Amino acid sequence: MERRKRRPQSFYDIEIDLHGKNTEEAVAIIEETVFANGPATILIIHGRGDGILKREIRKYLHESKYVKNVLFGEENNIPGADGVTVVYT
């Protein structure tokens, strides 16, 4: 009998990987995703880098009326640490 490898179960409804995107592109993708998906848990992978993208994304999320809660990876022991942010819509 062949055994199948199980993928780790994700606790997020949606994952967005923004590596290689500039701030404008990243915010547009997040805005569209947040607006288009009713109640959802979204993992945003923005990476570490110089922190510019992370800072601008978190600023947008803080100001968005569609976002109910935000968790920062580094403050909540989320894999990816300061390279990820979790959003609840």
C-alpha positions in Angstrom: 0.0 0.0 0.0 1.4 3.4 -1.0 1.5 6.0 1.7 0.6 9.6 0.7 2.5 12.5 2.2 0.2 14.9 3.9 0.6 18.5 3.4 0.6 20.5 6.6 -2.8 21.8 7.4 -3.1 25.6 6.9 -5.0 27.6 9.4 -5.5 30.3 6.8 -8.2 30.6 4.2 -6.0 32.6 1.9 -2.2 33.1 1.5 -0.7 36.1 -0.3 3.0 36.0 -1.2 4.2 39.5 -1.9 7.8 38.8 -2.5 9.1 41.0 -5.4 6.2 43.4 -5.3 6.5 47.1 -4.7 4.4 48.9 -2.1 1.8 50.0 -4.6 1.3 46.6 -6.1 1.2 44.9 -2.7 -1.4 47.2 -1.3 -3.6 46.8 -4.4 -3.4 43.0 -4.2 -4.3 43.1 -0.5 -7.1 45.6 -1.0 -8.6 43.4 -3.7 -8.3 40.2 -1.7 -9.7 41.7 1.5 -12.6 43.4 -0.3 -13.5 40.3 -2.4 -13.4 37.7 0.4 -16.0 37.9 3.1 -15.0 36.6 6.5 -11.6 35.1 6.0 -8.2 34.6 7.6 -5.5 35.8 5.3 -1.8 35.1 5.7 0.3 37.9 4.1 3.9 37.0 3.4 5.7 40.2 2.8 9.2 39.2 3.8 11.7 41.0 6.0 14.0 43.0 3.8 14.4 46.6 4.9 10.9 46.6 6.5 9.4 49.2 4.1 6.9 46.9 2.5 5.9 45.4 5.9 5.4 48.9 7.4 3.3 50.2 4.5 1.1 47.0 4.5 0.5 47.2 8.2 -0.4 50.9 7.9 -2.9 50.1 5.2 -4.4 47.2 7.2 -4.7 49.4 10.3 -6.7 52.0 8.3 -8.9 49.5 6.3 -12.5 49.4 7.4 -12.7 45.8 6.1 -10.1 44.4 8.5 -11.4 43.2 11.9 -8.1 42.2 13.4 -4.4 42.0 12.5 -1.7 39.7 14.1 2.0 40.4 13.6 4.1 37.3 13.1 6.8 38.4 15.4 4.5 39.1 18.3 2.4 36.0 18.0 5.0 33.2 17.4 3.7 32.7 13.8 6.0 30.8 11.5 7.7 33.5 9.4 8.0 35.8 12.3 8.4 39.4 11.2 8.1 38.4 7.6 4.3 37.7 7.9 1.1 39.3 9.0 -2.2 37.6 9.6 -5.5 39.5 8.8 -9.0 38.7 9.9 -11.8 40.2 7.7 
